[in-house]
Amino acid sequence: MFRVKFSPKINTTTYLKLENIANGIRIKDNIGLVLVDAYDQIVLLEDTALMYFIDEREHVSVSKEVLTPTRGAFSLKDFQIKLQNLKTDAAGTTVDLRISVKGIKVIYPPGATTQRRILQTQELDNKELFKLRVTFRACDLGEIFKEDNTCQECSSGTYQISNNSKASACIPCDTSRMICQGGRR
């Protein structure tokens, strides 16, 4: 679980890193994110809060672009990051995705003026919390390189053991001698 410091006044950028990601392959690991305040307490968010990914260069797609929290935590699981319109393999490419939130409600101290409430609410909406820095790798064993420069896992009943990141076809299994469960399994 990543803990991201949250404050309307923070202007520094925090980077979370995802490295060794294959372009177009589903990421099955669960990445949990919670926002914490200046006292390191989890900021409880209502179901109306949203976290979303923004690619300023508009050449990255994320299969889950908008997340809603559960008891203050955002969970990113079974998702895909894909570079689009590439003319070559994505290996070694690094991109930064801005992560912003919308709909966070602030609890104000008694006696706070209406003007102060409006100003703070505007500061919180669409605030960039951190950046997700993604570094891509070449296709690996159990994956094939597709024409759109993405990787695809071999399906169950097929394999690919060539160390060539440009392998373009999975090979059917000889079921009398092996078991192929797809991908690297």
Secondary structure, DSSP 8 states (H G I E B T S, - for coil): -EEEE--TT----EEEEEEEEETT-EEEEEEEEEEE-TTS-B----TT-EEEEE-TTS-EEES--EE--BTTEEEEEEEEEEE-S-SS--TT-EEEEEEEEE-------TT--HHHHHHHHHHHTTEEEEEEEEEEE---TTEEE-TTS-EEE--TTEE---S-TT----EE--TTT----STT-
